Amino acid sequence: MKNYIQFRKQRELGEILNDTFAFIREEWRTLFGLIFRLAGPALLLVVAAYVYYMQTTLGSIGGLGANPYMDSPEMFGMSLILAVLVLIIAAVVYYSLLYGTVLSYIKSYIINKGNVDVQQVKDQTRKDFWSLTGLNFLNGIIIVFGAILCFFPGIYLGIVLATSFSILMFERKAPTDAISASFNLIKGEWWITFATLLVMGILYYLILIIFQIPQYIYFFIQGLTMSQEIGSDPTQMFDWVYVALSSIGVIAQYLLQTFLVISTAFVYFNLNEKKNFTGTLEQIDSIGQRDETNV
C-alpha cells in the first residue's frame, strides 16, 4: 500500500528533499508515463532542435567551408538564428507541458488523497497549457532583464518566480497575478527558498552527470585515437555517435527537471502554509466533519 504524502504542511529543507524523492519513488511509474504521453512529443522536438543546433554550430568549426549547408556567412547567420529560435520555442513548449503535467498530477493526488485521476491530469494540462506558456515567457523576460542589469538580480528573481507556476495551477490565478503573488509569498523567506532550490539543483546536476558520462568518455577516446585527423578537421570529433550520446544526455536533462518541479511544489506549499495555514485549516475542517458524522 502506498504511503500518502501530505503536501499542505510546513517543512524544513531536509524534509522537502526527502519528500520529493519519496513522492518520485511512490509515483514514478504513473507520473513519467503521463509525462511521456503529454510532454514526450515536445521533448522529441527539443532533441531535434538540439541536433539541428549542433549541426549548425559545430559544422562551422574550421571555417564555413566545413559545413556543407553553409554557402556564405549570411546563410550561416540565418541558420544559427533559426536553430536557436526553434530550440527556445521547443524548450518553452516542453516546460509548459512538463509543469502542467506534474502540477496537475500533484493537484489530483491531493484532491483524491493519493489516488490520481489520469484523465483529470490530461484535461487540466491541456486546459492550462497557454497560461503556463505565457507565464514561461514572462518569467524568462523578467529573469533575463534582471540578469542583464546585474547577475544577482537575475538569481533573486529566478528564486522568487520559481513558485509562480504552482500559484497559477493551485490558486487558479492569471500569469501576471501569479507573478505578483510569488513576490508576496516569498517575502521574508527568500534565503531558505534559495538554499532549498540550490541543494536540489546540485543534486539534479550530480544525477545528470551520470547520464552524460558516456558522451564524455566517447569524446575522450575520439581525442586519443583520432588526434591527427582532428588536427586537420576538428569537426570529426562530433560525429553521429557523439550526437546520439549527447541527445541521450539532453533527454535526461529535461526529464530530470521533474525533480525540480516537484521540489518547487513542496516549497510553494511550505510557504503557503506559513503564510495562510491552509493545510491546518483543512485538517480542522475534516476533524469537524468527522465529529458531526459520528454524532
ABEGO torsion letter per residue (X at the ends): XBBBBBABBBBBAAAAAAAAAAAAAAAAAAAAAAAAAAAAAAAAAAAAAAAAAAAAAAAABGEAAABAABABAAAAAAAAAAAAAAAAAAAAAAAAAAAAAAAAAAAAAAAAGGBBBAAAAAAAAAAAAAAAAAAAAAAAAAAAAAAAABAAAAAAAAAAAAAAAAAAAAAGBBAAAAAAAAAAAABGAAAAAAAAAAAAAAAAAAAAAAAAAAAAAAAAAAAAAAAAAAAABAAAABBAAAAAAAAAAAAAAAAAAAAAAAAAAAAAAAAAAAAAGAAAAAAAAAAAAAAAAAX
